[in-house]
């Protein structure tokens, strides 16, 4: 058994395809496939479930995945103790729900890049459930996830609260809602509404806010960035955490603006999560610390 065989399995698991894994690893697909099959023969287990649409980890492989990750973590610790630069030059993978792009993600990644010029950062927009799955399977090193104050945090992750904001209505400056000091539910329902898809915290919040009532017309989209663009193009209003809108380039240019929700005092949290591990690569640890430091420096808008 060789370490690269275990690394190949995690790459195929993360990418869901032998072809994509071979491209990332700079191997031929037949060579990668044969290497994985050799490991399967040695272990006596089919680690991958192969279909015409791609390859994914099998049920048996999923049971062994924590052990594979433990071995790779141990190797990482050994390399770190020996001063191997592998820990410096590796890629850091960040799964994010993308609501904090403006105040936190972009400045933090820019600062990280300046201090870690040989470390790549891969940003993947995803829903909360996909981020948690990616953290557990090793596809992500860190995850940025939203919660509402009072939500139960899932077990099995180290969680650090970064930002706390309020839900606000994001509209164009020429929208009738922009003329209001605060937007009540009746006013919100009078305009077309851009809502996040099921699986996002703001979808759950809006559903609770409207209490079964429906807007005049609604769109469904995947993430805050597309929602803000749709608002800027005049398709309707959307409800997002204030830290997702205030300071956004569209807001700075006057293409969108925000108004508080009348009578709403719900806190929206942005947290940083990672899988507990005895050994955290230095690049991941440094990026985590930058997020925490920049979050402390962030000043949230006041709606009181």
Steps between C-alpha positions, in 0.01 A plus 500: 500500500633844405403844628423626150238226462311644797540853361361380166192354672427830677545690171250275317259528794523879502471549124255216427685397186809300412556731203494821704716343770753389239512853357556657843766243591669527156459126436350304215154366581604134437798541736281650771234232456755220522660650811161515674414144393832377642407652836151346478653158431738538792221598740245261351244782482346695210576854614334664202163450336562537128224605262489643150418840651809496720656346808404562859598346828320174583325426827795284602741776400304757700542284811875492443531869409555624860787251533648616169477862614664408832793344315539808280478725805777297663713533187434874500617522862816307412575728207439805715732375773769439241460854363364375168366789290205286395299660779579846370425449132180291523162623378250624757138423412226723640129419472281807545137605485641824348302753708819653644690553177529878534588565866698187574580242231660722235718707738607189693594304189688802363697533824565125513629505143752770589647294783468157331592563135544130414179377663190479281158576644200325349165669577192285447149641543272236652207443731545426869442125466752472215760695697458273802531192280811644335661572837437146620627342178808721473384693193508827700750620759274779627133586465310830531137437597203714609273434797219685672562585864371208708560231236669184624856464368569160345731272700835394366634842399709770661283812462614863531248786478628770264223748415161585645255699288131566442279400205433801277307565182726557198335714232580737215504866604204568267286227660193617699646305795805728502275792596412327829703536820428135577323233293211311655375164375202644311729735306746222429223283357394775261824471301650209303731310735830328425534217752784262573444135414405248765808398694618855576439668836342807337244276326399369841491852647280643222263203522462566873465877444219465245311236705359325200409814305632536147647804318353646182766309305816321601824366358723235654877522479812333630695738720524864602716619212245405234222640718669842515557503124134422438398786730737737320338402169156594634352152538387555859617519860683242710568440869862447604722555803613863516867397482431345160382830348653798680829582327428280199625656173140520378400684817799735480407588141141569599353207305351346815422621851361352823214566738443333838208266556239653730469322834769242425789453743631163383876452497666330203834343582789418272720229650822332395510122538760228460534132573680436831847365434809446704704662224384804305722602204667832559336665198153398624581621849626833368189555284278415797680755716470767229124447480467538877718812510324672210158412643593673827591814304169503309245759612142392444235756398270622779126474435377603846 
